[in-house]
Amino acid sequence: MSTATHRLTTAQALVRFLAAQYTERDGVRHRSVTGVWAILGHGNVAGLGQALVEYAGLLPFHQGRSEQAMVHAAVGYARRLGRLSAQAVTTSIGPGATNLVTGAALATVNRLPVLLLPGDYLAAHPADPLLQQLEHPVGADVSVNDTLRPVSRYFDRLTRPEALLASAPAAMRVLTDPAETGAVTLALPQDVQAQAHDWPAEFFADRVWRVRRPAPDPAELAYAVRAVRSAARPLIVAGGGVRHSGAESALRALADATGIPVASTQSGKGSLRHDHPADMGGIGHTGTAVADELARTADLVIGIGTRYTDFTTASGTLFRRPDVRFLNLNITAFDAHKLAARTLVCDARAGLTALAEGLSGHRVAPVYEAEYRAGRARWEETVVSAFAAGDGSGVPTQTQVLGALDAVVGDEDVVVNAAGSLPGDLHRLWRARSPHQYHVEYGYSCMGYEIPAALGVLQAAPEAPVWALVGDGTYLMNPTEIVTAVQEDLPLRLVLVQNHGYASIGGLSEAVGAGGFGTAFRHRAADGSFTGAPLPVDLAANAASLGMAVLRARTVRELREALAAAREAVRPTCVYVETAPDPAAPGAHAWWDVPVAEVSALPSTTAARACYEREVAARRRHF
């Protein structure tokens, strides 16, 4: 072994180390960490900031405006690239570091890799308290960065330079492991970042982290084949694991061969193209009528890479057949065992391929296939009706906005969304044309994800037209990275829907008997309620002030023209549209559990509670 060493600071060594890390899957190699998002402050400017200057050719630097948004951008980037490449995010100490928590939670919930490098307080404690330091009365080693522990898949605080020798490889192991990945945090005390150490040359050698495709256990596979062959009404639930594994072709081959219908979670939508005969669209509370009815009558539910959130299971009320069984294929055993399922703990593509081989010659009964295809055709009529806009002279509804966008996009376009009322409409109605087109973050459903995540997608796929769909409530949460899009000359396409409030929660508030309280963006009326005129806020002007070209659309016809122009734009462009109420939008075909006040003097709440008790009675636990 060589005894050569390099004398570098901890920060310099970390940059050199990260630049030499690679992932490899199916014989194709990728840079593992391809860039660093940063907002520099006293906690990282002299350490990582200096190292990024010295090694500018190794890790590209991206200047962010909001720490949370930088994480969202990195997550969007990693999702687009199938978790095979990731980005790092560095911040100063104190508020810069704690601003990472929301983004870290989103990454970990969605099983997406991001490396967080927050500055931390001086490890040597030369003076206490430091600027921005949280003084904990019973733990001198506690810092605000400890807020990142519960939302990180791996966490370490480096109080000595040489600790990096063990911690950096451990961080990479988690980042690149498809069963473990999420947010990874290395908290870096600002003095340690700048301290020098003699690093072994081997630490900076190229290292390849092979992304495994574990095959299914033979006994588990044999059971799975028997279970599918004996099922009369099987249903596949495709989750995000299908897309992370790149298993879309394997899923399509299984559906083609067996005729088993496929419904999708938010993360899995697009695993089958929308016009595939077996694609039933979204499932659960925001699902299609045909998918939810199939779920209620399925005797075998085959979950592929899904976490089975409450939206997917309709809070435990969707899978109603008394003898329903579950078969879960997932690379993570934690998720595979949900709903008391029999399991295939393996890679999605490997498992689907093996399952298809074991099912050779098997196909569902023609009557079942005819039933779901007829239901699929009826749902397509619902989509057509929701998107229809007559002669285009009216103020568009939200579903007509989606219809206008549907008519403009091609297979290569990407639609990014996360929160509000749009995810429900998208899950039910959007016609996904490719695996990458539907990019809706609904594991954490984080307002403010859309714009920065779209930038991450643009960095990962600069050739793709990328659309960030946001309502006014979401826009007000996090418009900061518009400035980054302008600075980096990234042709972000922003569709800004003005509906004067939190439309999704407003509807939920009405449903639970709270009358939409506190959800409209309006002036106070004489009685003190927020029921006056809409606020005179011009979000289009705000977007323009941040550097975007802005196209205002007042009618459906103008909207179509604006969207077509935006798609051809070469600079960041916003299409601003104020929408009309949308009473014709398809409603939920499955329940979602939001507990209603058990006692109330309000008749609306009392009625909502009675409805709640009827619905919750249908919940069941599967054993």
C-alpha positions as CSV (number, residue, x, y, z in Angstrom):
1,M,0.0,0.0,0.0
2,S,1.2,3.5,-0.8
3,T,2.3,5.7,2.1
4,A,1.8,8.9,0.1
5,T,-0.2,11.6,1.7
6,H,-1.8,14.9,0.8
7,R,-1.9,17.7,3.3
8,L,-5.3,19.3,2.9
9,T,-8.0,20.9,5.0
10,T,-11.0,18.8,5.9
11,A,-13.1,20.7,3.5
12,Q,-10.6,20.4,0.6
13,A,-10.3,16.6,1.3
14,L,-14.1,16.2,1.3
15,V,-14.4,18.0,-2.1
16,R,-11.6,15.8,-3.5
17,F,-13.2,12.7,-2.1
18,L,-16.7,13.4,-3.5
19,A,-15.3,14.1,-6.9
20,A,-13.9,10.6,-7.1
21,Q,-17.1,8.7,-6.2
22,Y,-19.1,6.9,-8.9
23,T,-22.2,4.7,-9.1
24,E,-22.6,1.8,-11.5
25,R,-25.7,-0.1,-12.5
26,D,-26.1,-2.5,-15.4
27,G,-22.6,-1.7,-16.5
28,V,-23.1,2.0,-16.9
29,R,-21.1,4.4,-14.7
30,H,-22.3,7.7,-13.3
31,R,-20.7,10.4,-11.2
32,S,-22.2,10.0,-7.8
33,V,-22.1,13.6,-6.5
34,T,-22.1,16.0,-9.4
35,G,-22.3,19.4,-7.9
36,V,-22.9,21.5,-4.7
37,W,-25.7,23.9,-4.0
38,A,-24.5,26.5,-1.5
39,I,-25.4,29.6,0.4
40,L,-22.2,30.8,2.0
41,G,-22.0,32.3,5.5
42,H,-19.5,32.4,8.4
43,G,-20.1,28.7,9.0
44,N,-18.9,27.5,5.6
45,V,-17.3,30.3,3.6
46,A,-13.8,29.8,4.9
47,G,-14.0,26.0,4.8
48,L,-16.2,24.4,2.1
49,G,-16.4,27.8,0.3
50,Q,-12.7,28.1,0.0
51,A,-12.4,24.4,-1.1
52,L,-15.0,24.9,-3.8
53,V,-12.9,27.8,-5.1
54,E,-9.7,25.9,-5.0
55,Y,-11.2,22.8,-6.7
56,A,-13.7,24.6,-9.0
57,G,-13.2,22.1,-11.8
58,L,-14.1,19.1,-9.6
59,L,-17.5,20.0,-8.2
60,P,-19.7,22.6,-10.0
61,F,-21.1,25.3,-7.7
62,H,-24.8,26.3,-7.8
63,Q,-25.8,29.4,-6.0
64,G,-29.1,29.1,-4.2
65,R,-31.4,31.6,-2.6
66,S,-33.2,29.5,0.0
67,E,-31.7,26.5,1.9
68,Q,-34.9,24.5,1.7
69,A,-35.1,25.2,-2.0
70,M,-31.6,24.0,-2.6
71,V,-32.5,20.6,-1.1
72,H,-35.6,20.5,-3.3
73,A,-33.5,21.2,-6.4
74,A,-31.1,18.4,-5.5
75,V,-34.0,16.0,-4.9
76,G,-35.6,16.8,-8.2
77,Y,-32.2,16.2,-9.9
78,A,-31.8,12.8,-8.2
79,R,-35.3,11.7,-9.0
80,R,-34.9,12.5,-12.7
81,L,-31.6,10.5,-12.8
82,G,-33.1,7.4,-11.1
83,R,-31.1,8.0,-7.9
84,L,-27.9,7.2,-9.7
85,S,-26.5,10.7,-9.2
86,A,-27.0,13.2,-6.4
87,Q,-26.1,16.7,-5.4
88,A,-24.7,18.1,-2.2
89,V,-26.0,21.1,-0.3
90,T,-23.9,23.2,2.1
91,T,-25.1,26.0,4.4
92,S,-23.8,28.1,7.2
93,I,-24.5,27.4,10.8
94,G,-27.7,28.3,12.7
95,P,-30.7,29.2,10.6
96,G,-29.1,28.2,7.4
97,A,-28.7,24.7,8.7
98,T,-32.1,24.4,10.3
99,N,-33.7,25.6,7.0
100,L,-32.6,22.2,5.6
101,V,-34.9,20.2,7.8
102,T,-38.0,20.3,5.6
103,G,-36.1,19.4,2.5
104,A,-34.3,16.6,4.3
105,A,-37.6,15.2,5.5
106,L,-38.9,15.3,1.9
107,A,-35.9,13.5,0.6
108,T,-36.0,10.7,3.2
109,V,-39.8,10.3,3.0
110,N,-39.5,9.8,-0.8
111,R,-36.4,7.6,-0.6
112,L,-34.3,10.1,-2.7
113,P,-30.6,10.8,-2.1
114,V,-29.2,14.2,-1.1
115,L,-26.0,15.0,0.8
116,L,-26.3,17.7,3.4
117,L,-23.2,19.6,4.6
118,P,-24.3,22.1,7.1
119,G,-21.8,24.2,9.0
120,D,-21.7,23.6,12.8
121,Y,-20.4,25.4,15.9
122,L,-16.7,25.4,16.7
123,A,-15.7,21.9,17.9
124,A,-13.0,23.3,20.2
125,H,-15.4,25.6,22.1
126,P,-13.0,28.6,22.2
127,A,-15.9,30.8,23.2
128,D,-19.5,30.1,24.2
129,P,-22.0,31.0,23.0
130,L,-21.0,31.7,19.4
131,L,-23.1,33.8,17.1
132,Q,-26.3,31.8,16.3
133,Q,-25.5,29.1,18.8
134,L,-28.3,27.3,20.7
135,E,-27.2,26.8,24.3
136,H,-28.6,23.5,25.6
137,P,-28.5,23.5,29.4
138,V,-27.7,19.8,29.8
139,G,-25.8,19.0,26.6
140,A,-22.9,21.1,25.5
141,D,-22.4,18.9,22.4
142,V,-26.0,19.6,21.2
143,S,-26.3,21.9,18.2
144,V,-29.2,23.0,16.1
145,N,-28.0,20.5,13.5
146,D,-29.3,17.7,15.7
147,T,-32.7,18.6,14.3
148,L,-31.5,16.8,11.2
149,R,-31.0,13.5,12.9
150,P,-34.6,12.2,12.7
151,V,-34.9,13.1,9.1
152,S,-31.6,11.8,7.9
153,R,-30.8,8.2,6.9
154,Y,-27.2,8.8,8.2
155,F,-25.9,11.5,10.4
156,D,-22.5,12.3,11.8
157,R,-20.8,15.4,13.3
158,L,-17.1,15.5,12.4
159,T,-15.3,16.9,15.5
160,R,-11.8,15.9,14.2
161,P,-10.5,16.0,10.6
162,E,-9.5,12.3,10.5
163,A,-13.1,11.3,11.3
164,L,-13.8,12.0,7.7
165,L,-11.9,8.9,6.7
166,A,-14.7,6.7,8.2
167,S,-17.7,9.0,7.9
168,A,-17.4,10.0,4.2
169,P,-17.5,6.3,2.9
170,A,-20.3,5.6,5.3
171,A,-22.3,8.5,3.9
172,M,-21.7,7.3,0.3
173,R,-22.8,3.8,1.2
174,V,-26.2,5.1,2.3
175,L,-26.6,7.6,-0.5
176,T,-26.0,4.9,-3.2
177,D,-27.9,2.0,-1.5
178,P,-31.4,1.8,-3.1
179,A,-32.8,0.2,0.1
180,E,-31.3,2.8,2.5
181,T,-31.1,6.1,0.6
182,G,-32.5,9.4,1.7
183,A,-31.0,12.5,3.2
184,V,-27.4,12.0,4.5
185,T,-26.0,14.7,6.8
186,L,-22.4,15.4,7.7
187,A,-22.4,18.3,10.1
188,L,-19.1,20.2,9.8
189,P,-17.9,22.4,12.6
190,Q,-16.5,25.5,11.0
191,D,-13.0,25.2,12.7
192,V,-12.7,21.5,11.6
193,Q,-13.5,22.5,8.0
194,A,-10.4,24.6,7.9
195,Q,-8.0,22.3,9.9
196,A,-5.3,20.5,7.9
197,H,-4.5,16.8,8.0
198,D,-2.2,14.4,6.1
199,W,-4.7,12.4,4.1
200,P,-3.7,9.0,2.6
201,A,-3.6,9.2,-1.2
202,E,-5.9,6.1,-1.4
203,F,-8.7,8.2,0.1
204,F,-8.9,10.1,-3.2
205,A,-8.8,7.2,-5.6
206,D,-11.8,6.6,-7.8
207,R,-14.4,4.4,-6.1
208,V,-17.4,2.7,-7.7
209,W,-20.5,2.0,-5.7
210,R,-22.4,-0.7,-7.5
211,V,-26.2,-0.3,-7.3
212,R,-27.5,-3.8,-6.6
213,R,-30.3,-5.6,-8.4
214,P,-31.0,-8.3,-5.9
215,A,-33.0,-11.2,-7.4
216,P,-36.1,-12.6,-5.6
217,D,-35.7,-15.6,-3.2
218,P,-36.7,-18.8,-5.1
219,A,-39.2,-19.8,-2.4
220,E,-40.8,-16.4,-2.3
221,L,-40.9,-16.4,-6.1
222,A,-42.6,-19.8,-6.2
223,Y,-45.3,-18.7,-3.8
224,A,-45.8,-15.5,-5.8
225,V,-46.3,-17.4,-9.0
226,R,-48.8,-19.7,-7.4
227,A,-50.7,-16.8,-5.8
228,V,-51.0,-14.9,-9.1
229,R,-52.0,-18.0,-11.1
230,S,-54.8,-18.7,-8.5
231,A,-56.1,-15.2,-8.4
232,A,-59.3,-14.3,-10.4
233,R,-59.1,-10.6,-9.9
234,P,-55.4,-9.5,-9.5
235,L,-54.4,-5.9,-9.5
236,I,-50.9,-4.4,-9.7
237,V,-50.2,-1.2,-7.7
238,A,-47.2,0.5,-9.2
239,G,-45.2,2.7,-6.9
240,G,-42.2,4.9,-7.2
241,G,-39.9,1.8,-6.9
242,V,-40.8,0.9,-10.5
243,R,-39.4,4.1,-11.7
244,H,-36.4,4.2,-9.4
245,S,-35.4,0.7,-10.7
246,G,-36.0,1.6,-14.3
247,A,-38.5,-1.3,-14.4
248,E,-41.1,0.3,-16.7
249,S,-40.4,-2.1,-19.6
250,A,-40.5,-5.1,-17.3
251,L,-43.9,-3.9,-15.9
252,R,-45.2,-3.4,-19.4
253,A,-44.0,-6.9,-20.5
254,L,-45.8,-8.5,-17.5
255,A,-49.0,-6.6,-18.2
256,D,-48.9,-7.4,-21.9
257,A,-48.4,-11.1,-21.2
258,T,-50.8,-11.6,-18.3
259,G,-53.4,-8.9,-18.8
260,I,-53.2,-7.9,-15.2
261,P,-54.4,-4.3,-14.8
262,V,-52.1,-1.7,-13.3
263,A,-53.1,1.2,-11.1
264,S,-50.4,3.7,-9.9
265,T,-49.6,5.8,-6.9
266,Q,-48.5,9.4,-7.3
267,S,-44.9,8.4,-7.4
268,G,-45.6,5.5,-9.8
269,K,-47.8,7.3,-12.3
270,G,-46.2,7.0,-15.7
271,S,-44.8,3.5,-15.1
272,L,-47.2,2.6,-17.9
273,R,-48.0,5.0,-20.7
274,H,-51.6,6.4,-20.3
275,D,-52.9,4.7,-23.4
276,H,-51.7,1.2,-22.5
277,P,-54.7,-1.1,-22.3
278,A,-53.8,-2.2,-18.8
279,D,-53.2,1.3,-17.4
280,M,-56.0,2.2,-15.0
281,G,-54.5,5.5,-13.8
282,G,-54.2,6.6,-10.3
283,I,-55.4,4.7,-7.3
284,G,-56.7,5.7,-3.8
285,H,-58.2,8.9,-2.6
286,T,-57.0,10.8,-5.7
287,G,-57.5,7.8,-8.0
288,T,-59.7,7.1,-10.9
289,A,-63.1,5.5,-10.6
290,V,-62.0,2.4,-12.5
291,A,-58.9,1.8,-10.5
292,D,-60.6,2.3,-7.1
293,E,-63.4,-0.1,-8.1
294,L,-60.9,-2.7,-9.1
295,A,-59.1,-2.3,-5.8
296,R,-62.4,-2.8,-3.9
297,T,-63.0,-6.2,-5.6
298,A,-59.4,-7.4,-6.1
299,D,-58.6,-10.8,-4.5
300,L,-54.8,-10.3,-4.9
301,V,-53.1,-6.9,-4.7
302,I,-49.6,-6.9,-6.1
303,G,-47.7,-3.9,-4.8
304,I,-44.5,-3.0,-6.8
305,G,-42.3,-0.5,-5.1
306,T,-45.0,1.2,-3.1
307,R,-45.1,2.4,0.5
308,Y,-48.9,2.1,0.8
309,T,-49.6,5.6,2.2
310,D,-53.0,6.5,3.4
311,F,-53.9,8.2,0.1
312,T,-53.1,4.9,-1.7
313,T,-55.1,2.7,0.7
314,A,-57.9,5.3,1.2
315,S,-56.9,5.2,4.9
316,G,-57.4,1.5,5.1
317,T,-60.9,1.4,3.5
318,L,-60.0,0.6,-0.2
319,F,-59.2,-3.1,-0.4
320,R,-62.6,-4.4,0.8
321,R,-62.9,-8.0,-0.5
322,P,-63.0,-10.3,2.6
323,D,-60.4,-12.7,1.1
324,V,-58.1,-10.2,-0.4
325,R,-54.4,-11.1,-0.2
326,F,-51.3,-8.9,-0.7
327,L,-48.1,-9.7,-2.5
328,N,-45.5,-7.0,-2.2
329,L,-42.3,-6.7,-4.3
330,N,-40.0,-4.1,-2.8
331,I,-36.2,-3.7,-2.4
332,T,-36.9,-2.5,1.2
333,A,-38.1,-5.2,3.5
334,F,-39.7,-2.5,5.7
335,D,-42.1,-1.6,2.9
336,A,-42.5,-5.2,1.5
337,H,-44.1,-6.5,4.7
338,K,-46.8,-3.8,4.9
339,L,-50.4,-5.0,5.0
340,A,-49.3,-8.4,6.2
341,A,-48.2,-9.2,2.7
342,R,-46.2,-12.2,1.4
343,T,-43.1,-10.7,0.0
344,L,-40.6,-10.5,-2.8
345,V,-37.7,-8.5,-1.3
346,C,-35.8,-7.7,-4.4
347,D,-35.1,-5.1,-7.1
348,A,-38.3,-4.2,-9.0
349,R,-36.9,-5.0,-12.5
350,A,-35.4,-8.2,-11.4
351,G,-38.5,-9.3,-9.6
352,L,-40.9,-8.4,-12.4
353,T,-38.8,-10.2,-14.9
354,A,-38.6,-13.3,-12.8
355,L,-42.4,-13.1,-12.1
356,A,-43.1,-12.8,-15.8
357,E,-41.0,-15.9,-16.5
358,G,-42.8,-17.9,-13.8
359,L,-46.2,-16.8,-15.2
360,S,-45.4,-17.8,-18.8
361,G,-48.7,-18.8,-20.5
362,H,-50.9,-17.4,-17.8
363,R,-53.5,-14.7,-18.5
364,V,-56.4,-13.3,-16.6
365,A,-59.9,-14.4,-17.7
366,P,-61.3,-12.6,-20.8
367,V,-64.3,-11.4,-18.8
368,Y,-62.1,-9.6,-16.3
369,E,-60.1,-8.0,-19.0
370,A,-63.2,-6.8,-20.8
371,E,-64.6,-5.4,-17.6
372,Y,-61.6,-3.2,-16.7
373,R,-61.1,-2.1,-20.3
374,A,-64.7,-0.9,-20.4
375,G,-64.2,0.9,-17.1
376,R,-61.0,2.5,-18.5
377,A,-63.0,3.7,-21.6
378,R,-65.6,5.3,-19.4
379,W,-63.0,7.1,-17.4
380,E,-61.4,8.5,-20.5
381,E,-64.8,10.1,-21.3
382,T,-64.6,11.7,-17.9
383,V,-61.1,13.1,-18.7
384,V,-62.3,14.5,-22.0
385,S,-65.3,16.1,-20.3
386,A,-63.1,17.7,-17.6
387,F,-60.6,19.1,-20.2
388,A,-63.3,20.4,-22.6
389,A,-63.5,24.1,-22.9
390,G,-66.0,24.9,-25.8
391,D,-64.9,27.7,-28.0
392,G,-62.2,28.8,-25.6
393,S,-63.8,32.2,-24.8
394,G,-64.4,31.5,-21.1
395,V,-62.3,31.9,-18.0
396,P,-60.6,28.5,-17.5
397,T,-61.2,26.2,-14.7
398,Q,-58.3,24.4,-13.1
399,T,-59.0,21.2,-15.0
400,Q,-59.2,23.2,-18.3
401,V,-55.8,24.6,-17.5
402,L,-54.6,21.0,-17.3
403,G,-56.4,20.2,-20.6
404,A,-54.7,23.1,-22.3
405,L,-51.3,21.9,-21.1
406,D,-52.1,18.4,-22.1
407,A,-52.7,19.6,-25.6
408,V,-49.3,21.3,-25.8
409,V,-46.8,18.9,-24.2
410,G,-44.9,16.1,-25.9
411,D,-43.5,12.9,-24.6
412,E,-40.3,14.6,-23.5
413,D,-42.0,17.3,-21.4
414,V,-41.9,17.1,-17.5
415,V,-44.7,18.4,-15.3
416,V,-43.6,19.1,-11.7
417,N,-46.1,19.6,-8.9
418,A,-46.3,18.8,-5.2
419,A,-49.1,20.4,-3.2
420,G,-52.5,22.0,-3.2
421,S,-55.5,20.9,-5.3
422,L,-53.4,20.2,-8.4
423,P,-52.0,16.8,-7.3
424,G,-55.5,15.4,-7.0
425,D,-56.5,16.6,-10.4
426,L,-53.3,15.5,-12.0
427,H,-53.4,12.0,-10.5
428,R,-56.9,11.5,-11.7
429,L,-56.7,13.2,-15.1
430,W,-53.2,13.6,-16.4
431,R,-52.3,11.5,-19.4
432,A,-48.7,10.5,-18.7
433,R,-46.8,9.9,-21.9
434,S,-43.5,8.7,-20.6
435,P,-41.9,7.6,-17.3
436,H,-40.3,10.9,-16.6
437,Q,-43.2,13.2,-17.5
438,Y,-45.2,13.0,-14.3
439,H,-43.1,14.4,-11.5
440,V,-45.4,14.9,-8.5
441,E,-43.9,14.9,-5.0
442,Y,-46.7,13.6,-2.8
443,G,-44.9,11.7,-0.2
444,Y,-44.3,14.9,1.8
445,S,-46.6,17.1,-0.4
446,C,-44.4,20.1,0.3
447,M,-45.5,23.5,-0.8
448,G,-42.7,25.3,-2.5
449,Y,-41.1,22.2,-4.0
450,E,-42.1,22.8,-7.6
451,I,-39.9,25.7,-8.8
452,P,-36.6,24.5,-7.3
453,A,-37.3,20.8,-8.2
454,A,-37.9,21.9,-11.8
455,L,-34.5,23.5,-11.8
456,G,-33.0,20.2,-10.6
457,V,-34.8,18.4,-13.4
458,L,-33.5,21.0,-15.9
459,Q,-29.9,20.4,-14.7
460,A,-30.4,16.6,-15.1
461,A,-32.1,16.8,-18.5
462,P,-31.4,20.2,-20.1
463,E,-33.1,19.1,-23.3
464,A,-36.5,18.5,-21.7
465,P,-39.2,21.2,-21.5
466,V,-39.9,21.4,-17.8
467,W,-43.1,22.9,-16.3
468,A,-43.6,23.9,-12.7
469,L,-47.3,24.0,-11.9
470,V,-48.1,26.1,-8.8
471,G,-51.1,27.7,-7.2
472,D,-50.9,31.1,-5.6
473,G,-50.5,29.7,-2.1
474,T,-47.5,27.5,-3.1
475,Y,-46.0,30.3,-5.1
476,L,-46.0,32.6,-2.0
477,M,-44.2,29.9,-0.1
478,N,-41.0,29.7,-2.2
479,P,-40.5,31.7,-5.4
480,T,-36.9,32.4,-4.6
481,E,-35.3,30.0,-7.1
482,I,-36.8,32.0,-10.0
483,V,-33.7,34.2,-9.5
484,T,-31.5,31.1,-9.8
485,A,-33.3,30.1,-13.1
486,V,-32.6,33.6,-14.5
487,Q,-29.0,33.5,-13.3
488,E,-28.3,30.1,-14.8
489,D,-30.3,30.8,-17.9
490,L,-32.5,27.7,-17.3
491,P,-35.7,27.9,-19.4
492,L,-38.1,27.1,-16.5
493,R,-41.7,27.2,-17.6
494,L,-43.9,28.3,-14.7
495,V,-47.7,27.9,-14.8
496,L,-49.0,30.1,-12.0
497,V,-52.6,29.5,-11.1
498,Q,-54.3,32.2,-9.2
499,N,-57.4,31.0,-7.2
500,H,-57.1,33.4,-4.3
501,G,-56.2,31.0,-1.5
502,Y,-55.5,27.5,-0.4
503,A,-58.1,25.8,-2.6
504,S,-57.4,22.2,-1.5
505,I,-57.6,22.9,2.2
506,G,-60.5,25.2,1.6
507,G,-62.4,22.3,0.1
508,L,-61.3,20.0,2.9
509,S,-62.4,22.5,5.5
510,E,-65.9,22.6,4.0
511,A,-66.0,18.8,4.0
512,V,-65.2,18.6,7.7
513,G,-67.7,21.3,8.7
514,A,-65.2,24.1,9.3
515,G,-66.7,26.3,6.5
516,G,-63.4,27.0,4.7
517,F,-62.2,29.1,7.6
518,G,-58.8,30.7,7.2
519,T,-58.1,29.4,3.7
520,A,-59.0,32.3,1.4
521,F,-56.7,35.2,0.5
522,R,-59.2,38.0,1.1
523,H,-59.7,41.2,3.1
524,R,-61.5,41.1,6.4
525,A,-65.2,41.8,6.2
526,A,-67.1,44.0,8.7
527,D,-67.6,40.9,11.0
528,G,-63.9,40.3,11.1
529,S,-63.9,37.2,8.9
530,F,-61.7,36.9,5.8
531,T,-64.7,37.1,3.4
532,G,-64.1,40.5,1.8
533,A,-62.7,41.2,-1.6
534,P,-59.7,39.2,-3.0
535,L,-56.4,40.7,-2.1
536,P,-55.0,42.9,-4.8
537,V,-51.8,40.9,-5.1
538,D,-50.2,40.8,-8.5
539,L,-48.1,37.6,-8.6
540,A,-47.4,38.0,-12.3
541,A,-45.8,41.3,-11.6
542,N,-43.8,39.6,-8.8
543,A,-42.5,36.9,-11.2
544,A,-41.6,39.6,-13.7
545,S,-39.7,41.5,-11.0
546,L,-37.6,38.4,-10.4
547,G,-36.6,38.2,-14.0
548,M,-39.2,36.0,-15.8
549,A,-40.9,36.8,-19.0
550,V,-44.6,36.8,-18.1
551,L,-47.6,35.8,-20.3
552,R,-51.0,36.7,-18.9
553,A,-54.0,34.6,-20.0
554,R,-57.6,35.6,-19.3
555,T,-59.4,33.0,-21.4
556,V,-58.9,29.4,-22.4
557,R,-57.9,30.5,-25.9
558,E,-55.3,32.9,-24.6
559,L,-54.1,30.2,-22.2
560,R,-53.5,27.8,-25.1
561,E,-51.6,30.4,-27.0
562,A,-49.5,31.4,-23.9
563,L,-48.6,27.8,-23.2
564,A,-47.6,27.1,-26.8
565,A,-45.4,30.2,-26.7
566,A,-43.9,29.3,-23.3
567,R,-42.9,25.8,-24.6
568,E,-40.9,27.4,-27.3
569,A,-39.3,30.0,-25.0
570,V,-35.5,29.9,-24.4
571,R,-35.6,32.0,-21.1
572,P,-37.6,31.5,-17.9
573,T,-41.2,32.2,-18.7
574,C,-44.3,32.4,-16.5
575,V,-47.9,31.7,-17.8
576,Y,-50.2,33.5,-15.3
577,V,-53.9,32.5,-15.3
578,E,-56.7,33.3,-12.9
579,T,-59.1,30.4,-12.7
580,A,-62.9,30.1,-12.3
581,P,-64.4,27.8,-9.7
582,D,-64.4,24.2,-10.9
583,P,-67.6,22.5,-9.7
584,A,-67.4,20.0,-12.6
585,A,-64.0,18.6,-11.5
586,P,-64.2,14.9,-10.8
587,G,-64.4,14.2,-7.1
588,A,-62.8,11.6,-4.9
589,H,-63.8,8.0,-5.5
590,A,-62.3,6.8,-2.2
591,W,-62.2,8.1,1.3
592,W,-59.4,9.8,3.2
593,D,-59.3,9.9,7.0
594,V,-59.3,13.5,8.4
595,P,-60.9,13.2,11.9
596,V,-63.9,15.5,12.5
597,A,-64.7,17.1,15.8
598,E,-66.7,14.6,17.9
599,V,-68.9,17.2,19.4
600,S,-69.9,20.6,18.0
601,A,-72.6,23.2,18.1
602,L,-72.2,23.8,14.4
603,P,-74.7,21.8,12.3
604,S,-72.1,21.5,9.5
605,T,-69.6,19.9,11.8
606,T,-72.3,17.5,13.2
607,A,-73.2,16.4,9.7
608,A,-69.6,16.0,8.8
609,R,-69.0,13.9,11.9
610,A,-71.9,11.6,11.0
611,C,-70.4,11.1,7.5
612,Y,-67.0,10.4,9.1
613,E,-68.4,7.7,11.4
614,R,-70.0,5.9,8.4
615,E,-66.8,6.0,6.4
616,V,-64.4,5.0,9.3
617,A,-66.6,2.0,10.0
618,A,-65.3,0.5,6.7
619,R,-61.7,0.6,7.8
620,R,-60.0,-2.8,8.2
621,R,-56.6,-4.1,9.2
622,H,-55.1,-6.8,7.1
623,F,-53.6,-9.8,8.9
